[in-house]
């Protein structure tokens, strides 16, 4: 009996280290190079953030956004450009534009000229925000959708230039649901406290499917445009639908910024389905946190929050631990993704999407 069992025991012992070697652990967090491909760094000082990023082994893509709660666009650009020039191996940046005045003669040419200047200054992409489709109106008071023909010359110009366009269209699917039907705590809290932005309460506005269809028409109209759908392209509620979107648009990449809670909601119910999604589309997905420093937040509090989020997200993707997350009331189990998948999610896909980023200026 002893001789019969010995080969089986030896095989098991040999297999365990091999399997373990294919996975990262929490102990690997600081030693693995990583990229947060969706941040908003526009505070007065970045010294504390830079120190944390070096300690946690992160590089960053900071994204300018035409968002009223953020600093003015010229200030966002100034901060991002300075960071990227002073710390080129640590920080890259994405420019944006103001959509107001898009009907004025020469707007497209002036906007492209401005973005050309940003790219010459080091910007590695251009952000297109959800205000197009959710708040921007033309001179007749009509809401302007992302596939509006008046915007086509802008997207033609960006396509011809080979610019990576980062698109945020619509909102989470929860935005069109009653609060009690929403899937994650942060959406319930936000839309309960901001009814003006809760589309369920505003049937006069375009519905969720209308927003998604407009974005899909934009991609169909510009098939050669380089495109990253931020926030999982606002399809975060269903990994199967995200997969169909990626199959339909084979050149598109996505980031997971601020939508990991919705993934965790799904993996609570079917962990293997979510895990299989990450493995199947491992070449198309990028990690991002979407964190930004509020005007009231101290540098110390900001980096504490960021370190907490970075480590909690790492735990979800690399371990099989059961642990609590703020978005859900019950614990979630980590996906325990293979190292090669984690490396693509956390670094390689971002490097491929933004080849001009994170290099020393010559």
C-alpha positions in Angstrom: 0.0 0.0 0.0 2.8 2.4 0.9 4.5 1.9 -2.6 1.2 2.3 -4.4 0.4 5.6 -2.6 3.9 7.1 -2.9 3.8 8.2 -6.6 0.4 9.8 -6.0 1.6 11.7 -3.0 4.7 12.9 -4.8 2.7 14.0 -7.8 0.4 16.0 -5.5 3.4 17.6 -3.8 5.0 18.5 -7.1 1.7 20.0 -8.5 1.0 22.3 -5.5 4.1 24.6 -5.9 3.6 24.7 -9.7 0.0 25.9 -9.2 1.0 28.3 -6.5 3.7 29.7 -8.8 1.0 30.6 -11.3 -0.7 32.9 -8.8 0.2 36.1 -7.0 -0.5 36.7 -3.4 -1.0 39.7 -1.2 2.7 39.5 -0.3 3.5 40.2 -4.0 1.6 43.4 -4.1 4.5 45.9 -3.7 6.9 43.9 -5.8 4.8 43.6 -9.0 4.9 46.6 -11.3 1.4 48.0 -11.9 -0.5 50.8 -13.7 -3.6 52.6 -12.6 -4.9 53.6 -16.0 -7.7 55.8 -14.7 -6.9 58.4 -12.1 -7.6 62.1 -11.7 -4.5 63.9 -10.2 -5.2 67.6 -9.9 -4.4 68.5 -6.3 -2.0 71.3 -5.4 0.7 68.9 -4.3 1.4 65.4 -5.6 4.4 64.6 -3.4 2.4 62.3 -1.0 0.8 60.5 -4.0 4.1 60.0 -5.7 5.6 58.5 -2.6 2.7 56.1 -2.2 2.9 55.1 -5.9 6.6 54.3 -5.6 6.0 52.3 -2.5 3.1 50.4 -4.0 4.9 50.0 -7.4 2.2 51.9 -9.4 2.4 54.1 -12.4 -0.5 56.3 -13.4 -2.6 57.6 -16.2 -4.2 60.8 -15.1 -7.2 61.9 -17.1 -8.5 65.4 -17.7 -12.4 65.6 -17.7 -14.8 68.4 -18.6 -16.5 67.9 -15.2 -17.9 70.9 -13.3 -16.7 69.5 -9.9 -13.1 69.3 -11.1 -10.8 72.3 -11.5 -11.0 74.3 -14.8 -9.7 72.5 -17.8 -6.6 74.7 -18.2 -5.7 74.0 -14.6 -6.2 70.3 -15.0 -4.0 70.3 -18.1 -1.3 72.4 -16.4 -1.1 70.0 -13.4 -1.1 66.9 -15.6 1.5 68.2 -18.0 3.8 69.2 -15.2 3.5 65.8 -13.5 4.2 64.0 -16.7 7.2 66.2 -17.5 8.7 66.0 -14.0 8.0 62.3 -13.6 7.8 60.8 -17.1 8.4 57.2 -16.0 5.7 57.5 -13.3 2.9 59.6 -14.8 1.2 59.9 -18.2 -1.8 62.0 -19.0 -4.9 62.3 -21.2 -6.3 65.6 -22.5 -9.9 66.6 -23.1 -11.9 69.4 -24.6 -14.9 71.6 -23.8 -17.9 70.7 -25.9 -19.7 74.0 -25.4 -19.8 76.0 -28.6 -19.6 72.9 -30.8 -22.1 74.6 -33.3 -19.8 77.7 -33.8 -18.0 78.0 -37.1 -14.4 76.7 -36.8 -15.0 74.8 -33.5 -13.8 71.5 -34.9 -10.6 73.0 -36.3 -9.9 75.0 -33.1 -10.5 72.0 -30.9 -8.3 69.7 -33.0 -5.6 72.4 -33.0 -5.8 72.6 -29.2 -5.7 68.8 -28.8 -2.7 68.7 -31.2 -0.9 71.1 -28.8 -1.8 68.8 -25.9 -0.4 65.8 -27.7 2.7 67.7 -28.6 3.0 68.4 -24.9 2.8 64.7 -24.1 -0.9 63.8 -23.9 -1.4 60.2 -24.9 -5.1 60.3 -25.5 -8.3 62.3 -25.5 -11.2 61.9 -23.1 -14.8 62.2 -24.3 -17.2 62.6 -21.4 -20.8 61.7 -20.6 -21.9 65.3 -20.8 -22.3 64.6 -24.5 -25.5 62.6 -24.4 -26.6 63.6 -20.9 -26.3 67.4 -20.6 -24.9 69.1 -23.7 -27.7 70.8 -25.7 -27.6 72.6 -29.0 -29.0 76.1 -29.8 -32.5 74.6 -30.2 -32.4 73.1 -26.7 -32.1 69.5 -28.1 -29.9 67.1 -26.3 -26.8 66.2 -28.3 -25.8 62.5 -28.5 -22.3 61.2 -29.0 -23.1 60.1 -32.6 -24.4 63.5 -33.7 -23.3 64.3 -37.2 -22.0 67.7 -36.1 -19.4 65.9 -34.0 -18.3 63.5 -36.7 -15.6 65.9 -38.1 -13.9 65.9 -34.6 -13.9 62.1 -34.4 -12.7 61.9 -38.0 -9.8 64.1 -37.1 -8.9 62.1 -34.0 -9.1 58.9 -36.0 -6.9 60.2 -38.8 -4.3 61.2 -36.1 -4.4 57.8 -34.5 -5.4 59.2 -31.1 -6.6 56.9 -28.4 -10.1 58.1 -27.5 -11.3 57.3 -24.0 -15.1 57.3 -24.0 -17.4 57.6 -21.0 -20.9 57.4 -22.4 -24.0 57.0 -20.2 -24.0 55.9 -16.6 -24.1 52.6 -14.7 -27.1 50.5 -15.5 -28.2 51.2 -11.9 -28.8 54.8 -12.8 -32.0 53.8 -14.7 -33.3 51.6 -11.9 -35.3 52.4 -8.7 -32.9 52.8 -5.7 -34.2 49.6 -4.1 -33.3 47.6 -7.3 -29.7 48.9 -7.5 -27.0 46.3 -7.1 -24.3 48.2 -5.1 -24.3 50.4 -2.1 -22.3 53.3 -3.6 -24.8 53.7 -6.5 -27.7 53.5 -4.0 -26.1 56.2 -1.8 -25.1 58.5 -4.7 -28.3 58.5 -6.6 -30.4 58.8 -3.5 -28.5 61.9 -2.6 -28.3 63.2 -6.2 -31.8 62.8 -7.6 -31.0 65.2 -10.5 -28.6 62.6 -11.9 -30.9 59.6 -11.2 -32.2 58.9 -14.7 -35.0 56.6 -13.4 -36.6 59.8 -12.1 -36.2 61.6 -15.5 -38.1 59.6 -18.2 -37.8 62.6 -20.4 -34.1 61.9 -20.8 -32.6 59.2 -23.2 -32.8 55.7 -21.7 -29.9 53.5 -21.0 -30.2 51.5 -24.2 -30.4 54.8 -26.2 -27.1 55.9 -24.7 -25.4 52.5 -25.5 -26.8 52.5 -29.0 -25.5 56.0 -29.7 -22.0 54.9 -28.5 -22.2 51.8 -30.7 -23.2 53.8 -33.7 -20.2 56.1 -33.1 -17.9 53.1 -33.2 -19.6 51.7 -36.3 -19.2 55.1 -38.0 -15.5 55.3 -37.1 -14.3 51.7 -37.3 -10.6 52.7 -37.4 -10.8 54.9 -34.3 -8.7 53.7 -31.4 -11.1 53.5 -28.5 -11.0 52.6 -24.8 -14.4 52.3 -23.1 -13.8 53.5 -19.6 -15.9 52.1 -16.7 -16.4 48.9 -18.7 -18.2 50.9 -21.4 -21.1 51.3 -19.0 -22.0 47.6 -19.5 -20.7 46.7 -16.1 -23.9 45.0 -14.9 -23.4 41.9 -17.2 -20.1 40.4 -18.1 -21.7 38.4 -20.9 -22.9 41.6 -22.5 -19.5 43.1 -22.1 -18.1 40.1 -23.9 -20.5 40.5 -26.8 -19.5 44.2 -27.1 -15.8 43.2 -27.2 -16.5 40.6 -29.8 -18.4 43.1 -32.0 -15.6 45.7 -31.6 -12.3 43.7 -31.7 -10.1 46.8 -31.5 -11.6 48.3 -28.4 -10.2 48.1 -24.9 -11.9 48.7 -21.6 -11.0 49.7 -18.1 -12.7 48.5 -15.0 -12.4 51.9 -13.1 -15.2 52.4 -10.5 -17.1 49.3 -11.7 -15.4 46.6 -9.7 -18.3 46.5 -7.2 -20.6 45.5 -10.0 -18.2 42.8 -11.0 -18.1 41.6 -7.4 -21.9 41.6 -7.3 -21.9 39.2 -10.2 -19.1 37.0 -8.9 -21.0 36.6 -5.6 -23.6 34.8 -7.7 -21.4 33.1 -10.2 -17.7 33.4 -9.5 -16.6 31.2 -12.4 -18.5 33.2 -15.0 -16.7 36.4 -14.0 -13.4 34.6 -13.7 -13.8 33.1 -17.1 -14.6 36.5 -18.5 -11.3 38.0 -17.3 -9.4 35.0 -18.7 -11.1 35.1 -22.1 -10.7 38.8 -22.6 -7.4 39.1 -20.8 -5.9 41.1 -23.7 -8.6 43.8 -23.6 -9.0 44.9 -20.0 -7.1 47.5 -17.9 -7.1 48.2 -14.2 -8.1 51.7 -13.1 -9.5 53.1 -9.8 -11.1 56.4 -10.9 -9.9 58.0 -7.7 -9.5 61.8 -7.4 -8.7 64.1 -4.5 -11.5 66.3 -3.4 -10.9 69.9 -2.5 -11.7 69.1 1.2 -9.5 66.0 1.3 -6.0 66.2 2.8 -3.0 64.7 1.0 -2.7 62.1 3.8 -6.3 61.1 3.6 -6.2 60.8 -0.2 -3.2 58.5 -0.2 -4.7 56.4 2.6 -7.8 55.9 0.6 -5.8 55.1 -2.5 -3.6 52.6 -0.8 -6.7 50.9 0.7 -8.5 50.7 -2.7 -5.4 49.5 -4.5 -4.8 46.7 -2.0 -8.5 45.7 -1.8 -8.8 45.5 -5.6 -5.5 43.5 -5.8 -7.0 41.1 -3.2 -10.1 40.6 -5.4 -8.2 39.8 -8.6 -5.3 37.7 -7.3 -6.5 35.8 -4.2 -9.4 33.4 -3.4 -10.0 35.1 -0.1 -13.4 35.9 1.2 -13.6 39.5 2.4 -15.8 42.5 2.9 -16.1 45.3 0.4 -18.0 48.6 0.9 -20.1 48.2 -2.2 -21.8 45.0 -1.0 -23.4 43.8 2.2 -22.0 40.3 2.1 -18.4 39.1 1.6 -17.0 38.5 -1.9 -14.5 35.8 -2.9 -11.5 36.8 -4.9 -11.1 35.6 -8.5 -7.6 34.1 -8.1 -6.6 35.0 -11.7 -3.4 33.5 -13.2 -0.3 35.7 -13.1 -0.3 36.2 -16.8 -3.8 37.6 -16.7 -3.0 39.8 -13.8 0.1 41.2 -15.5 -2.0 42.1 -18.6 -4.8 43.6 -16.5 -2.4 45.6 -14.3 0.3 46.6 -16.8 0.8 45.1 -20.2 -2.5 46.1 -21.8 -2.1 49.7 -20.7 1.5 49.8 -22.1 0.1 48.4 -25.4 -2.8 50.9 -25.5 -0.6 53.9 -24.6 2.9 53.1 -26.2 4.1 56.7 -25.7 3.4 56.7 -22.0 5.8 56.2 -19.1 9.1 56.9 -20.8 11.8 59.4 -20.0 11.6 62.4 -22.2 14.5 62.6 -24.7 
